[in-house]
Structure formats: structure tokens, C-alpha cells
């Protein structure tokens, strides 16, 4: 290293000796232990001194010495060029990500407004068809006997069944078309196309049930928002892969925090809006047959043989794109990633983590109607009061808790299965706290805080999952996670309304929450057992996580 390559303050601290190597101008030390120089520069100078001593000991010629110095300068220039190239590429990926992130925020906001329950929509539409503007007038009109009792409810429940089928079927078709569009025109054009289609569908849906002059069959367009939500499968998969492959260290944690926050808000908002718009949301007549048929078709189709997915989306075959879009990689291909014949100690843990990812959207929204009905009986809360309290408490706890988790991922080395165990344990205790909220309202606030623990832990687990997967495993694994998040709420809602009757809930409402707490004891102790079996600190996630962090500037 030469003094002329340093900054002026450092040049003043160095003096060149007779043998061509720098010394400190203050103490004239030559063994490079001076405390006046920066530590990094001392390390570089000591490395140069070691090479100089070796050259003197071997008595090389004057030409060879300067040849070595030229080689050192050349290698230093090459390293500098490589670092500049890496910084430039990171800057490009950062700019691409933030442009994609902004579009994702707009798309998530639009799709959240669209995923509103259609029960109230068709009730309002029926009233508008008969010239009644307000819902109260419509209900009064129905009670007077001018409309057949239960006619609107039967029509709305049929539309809900159609919506559940379209939610998966046509949503998966849209996901396949999005993959084709992305392969032809690129990722950014796909994002803008999804955003434009979402807002156009919003306009059509609003026209369908807010214009009194339209026909009742035109309100069928209100189902299109549920169809369009199938694009979320592609959006979530592409965003997860983009974050995992373009960032490391702190940026990986913070980008997943932003992503999880967007997904959380877009999932929570329509569910709370359902409860606000639907004062009679607790229905038990919903049939579970369409949902069960969809789940059976997924299980049968996912057992068909399929080769490994390539690392890039544009390298997928037509069959691979179809199966990825429809979520048919959820069983076989995902398990192939976990049971691959290679040395890896984290495959059993990943199976548990996958189901951990699939549950947050289920236990946030599935039992919201039960909580609102329960608090309405105990404290007389209406839908507006319940929605306001739940959204404020859960939103505040999520922001604070996720920020804390993002910091902990850099300061601690938590065991993945321990995070899963804590998440399920908090979920079990939350239902016990809801049952105890009939004695004290503060128990309900504690339950909301406990229910956010698994959601916060998913940020940590998703970042570690990326460290365990190979590049070709991102597409099948994350598409399986996204499709499970869509399918499980349908199945859970259907099973809940099949076994929980109005008479059971009216006679002993708090017992339902105790039963739910007992159900979640099974995954709690299962995760604890897996943790006790695989608690070795040679877990591959910790090794790769520490390696990535050590290389992060």
C-alpha cells in the first residue's frame, strides 16, 4: 500500500522509510503496532510488511520485488472494481425492489377493498331493486311480509358458495395467465397490469350494486373481486422470491417486515370490514361441500409425478406453470424439497414452519365472528365498537412487535422451532384469555396481543426459510405457502359452521373458545417435541444466517 493512495489526513500520519515501507510520523514505529493509525489500515500495512519480509528472506531480486508490488496493485484495483460493481448492482436491485414495493402497496390496498363479503352487497342490491335505499327500510320491508322470509338470505348464501369456488378456481387461472404475461413482458409490466385490472374491477363492482337501474344479474360482477384475488398468489410468490434473492442481512429482515406488514393489513382490513358491514355475520347454513371438493382435488392432483422446478420462472415448462399457479405443488414438490437426498439437518423443521406460515390468516379472521358475537352478548358491543377496538389494538401491537422482531433477528440466534412453539402457545393462551374476558375486559386486549405473536414470528421464520432453500426451491415452496393461506380459511370456516351451532353458542359461549384452545394444544406440543429432538446448535439455519451476517457490511 502506498501513502499517495490514502487521504491527506492519513498521509500526514505516515512517513516513508529507506526500505520503501511506511512508518508512523509520530512515533516512527515500524512493526505496525502504532495506536495513532486506524485499525483497518494497520491490518493492510501489516499484510504488506509480511509480504516484504518474506521477499527479503528469500533474497529475491529487485525486479521481482517490484513485480510483486505491481501484482498487488493490480489485484487491489481488481478488488476495487469488483466492489464498485457489487455496489452498483445492489443499488439497481434496491431501486427495482422499491418500485415493485410501491406497486405492491397499491395492489394490496385495492384488493383489500375488493375482498368484502358479498352477503350485505346482495341484500342492499335486492332493496335497491325494490326502491328501498336504506338497509333498515329493507329489513322493515321484509318483516312486513312483502318479501318472502329468508329469500334474501338464501340468495346471498348461494352467492357465497359461488364466491368460494371462484376464489380458488378462477383465481388460479388468473395466476397462470399472470405467469404467462410476466414471461412475455416482464415483472414490472405484470404488476402494473394487475393493479389496473384491480381498480377496473372495483369500478364495475360499484356500478353493479350502487346504480338502482341495473338488473339483478349485473350484480354478478361483484364476484369478480374474489376472482381477482387469485393474483395475490403470484404477487406473494414473486415478492418473496425477489426479497430472498436480492438482499441479505439487515435488508433481508427489514424488507420482509415491510412485506409482512402489507400482507397483514390487506388481510385484516376486509375481515374487520366484514364484521362492520355485516351485523348478522354468524350464519350456520353455509355448506362445506364445495370447499371439501376443492381440497380433495388439490390432494389428488398434487400426487402426480413432476420434475424439479428450474431456478427461474421463465425456464418453467407449461405443466410446471399450471401446477404452480393452481397450488398443486403444495404436497409432492414441497415435500421433495424437504426430503431431498442430501445432507441437511433442517428438513423436518421446515415442514412445521410451512404450516406455521399457513395459519396466521386463518386464526386472525376465521373466529372473528365468534368473538364479536361473544362480546356482544357479554358487554353489548355492536359491530362498530368491536371493529374499532380490534383494529386499533391489533394494528398497534403488530407494528411494535414486528419492529422488535426485526431487531432481534440481528441480535439473537433464536431457534426456529422455538419460535413456532412460542407462537402456538400464545395462540392457545389467547383463546383462554377470550373465555376469561367475560369477567374482565382487559383479558380481551391481552388475547389480541397474544394472537399477534405467531404473526410476528412468521417474519423471522420466513427470513430463515430463505436461508435453507436452494434457488430452484423458492418457486414451489412459496407458491405452496400462498395457496395454503388461501385454502385453509375456506376449510376452517366451513368446518366451524358445520359443528358450531347457534344453540351451542348461546347456551355456553365461552366453552367454544376453550375447545379451540384445546385443539391448538396438539401443534404446540408437537413443535415442542420436534424442538427437543433437534435442539442441536449445528442447525443449518444458524450456520447460514451467521455466515450471511458476517459478510454483510
Phi, psi and omega in degrees: 000136181255149181292333182288343178275356181264171177286166185297317177301324179284328178297325179291339179272355184244149171225143183271129181274178181293331182273007173093002181249149185285147173228162179287134182285344182272310186246356177058037178277141180244357180266010174058041173243014183291141180272357182277344184259152177299150185295319181296322180290326177296321178296317179295319180292323179294324176297319177294323179293321178299316178295326180291319179295320179296322179292323178290323181293325179275357177054054178281164183283165180297325180292320180293324180298312180289335173295320176296321179296321177296321178296321179296317178297318179297316179295323178295319177294322178296319179295319179297318178296320179296318179296319178297321179295318179297316179297319179297318180293320178297322178295321178295316179295325178294317179295320179295321182293316183292325175295320177291324180295321179296318178294323179297322178298314179296319181294317180296321178296315180295316182291332177294320177293330184279332183275054177262143182300138185274000182298309180290329180301313183284334173295314178297320182296319178298321179292319179296326179297326182265009175089010179258126188271318186265150180292323179299319177297323180294316179294321176295321178297324180287322181291334180286350176097003180288335174246149178295138183295128178085003182294315181291320180296319180296318179296317181293320180294324175297320179294327177294322176296317178296321180296320180296321178291315180292330181304320181267312188294297183289334174296321177291324175297319177296322177297321177295317179295325178295321177296320178295318181295320180294322180294333183267319188248347178106168186289314185295321178295325178297317181297316179293325178294318177297319180296315180296317178296325179295314181289326176296321177293326176299316180297317179296320180294318178296320178296330186291323185239006175251354176259113184297338186277354183280159178283160183293328181288339177292336178290354174297340176296342179293345178281341182302325176303321177295324177295317184292338178294347174297337175295341177297331178300313178292318183297315181294317181296313181296320180294317180297316179294320180297316180293317185291328185264350185244005182210156178218164172065227183298319181295326177297316181293314184288327178291321176292329175297314179297317181295313180295325179295318179296315180295320181297315181294316181292335177275322185284321187299309181294330179292318177291326177293327174303314183291329179286321182278332187250092178291341178246055186284341184279095180244145181240002184271357185292130182275141182263004184297312180299321180294318179296321178295321178296316181295321178294319179296323178296316182294319181291314184292329183284350178273355179291146182293145180206139179284171181296148178281137174294168184289328184250149182294324183287355177264359180287145172282173181297318180295320180294322179292319180296313183291327176292320181292321181275001180074018182280006174266004187292332184258298188285308186294323178293318178292329175297323176295329183274334185246028181296144182283071175208160187285113178203129185265003186248011186288321179293324178294324183294327177299319178292323181293323179301313179291333173295321178294326187283343188272331187304314180294339180282305187279356172279316189256335188295317187260017178294321180296323177295319180294319180294318179295321180292312180291333175293324178286321186279311187247358179074025179289139172267182182295324181294317180295316181295317181294319181296314182293315183294315182294320180293312183293314183289322178295316179296315179295325181292317181297312182294314184293322180290324175297318178296319180294323178296326177286321181294331180295340179263339186254340182233166178239073182289146177276132188302315181292334175292323176296319178296317180297316179296322179297312179292324178296317177296324178294320178296314180294331181295322179288328173295320179294324177295320177296326178279351181291350175289343177263329181211129184291337180293340176294331178289320177296322176295325179293321178296321178293321180292326182289342179277346182300315177296326180292318178295320179294336179294333175296315179293318183290323181294322178294323177286330178297322178296330180284341182266342186265150171278170184296323182282353180266350183297313185299307181293322184291312183287328174293325176294319178299314183294320182287328176293323177297334178274325187276324184297319177300323177298315181292318182294318178298319181294315179295323180296316183282349175277322187259337180260113180260164180295324180294319178296318182288328181285324182286316182217080188292323184289342180292332180298319181289328176292325176294318178297321176297321177293326178295318183282357173292329182297306177293335178296309181284335174295315177295325177294322178294316179296323178295319180292330180282324187243044182271015178296139181282002174273017179302132190295333180296321179290323180296312182290325181294317179292326179293317180295318182292326180290334179269355182278128180290000000 
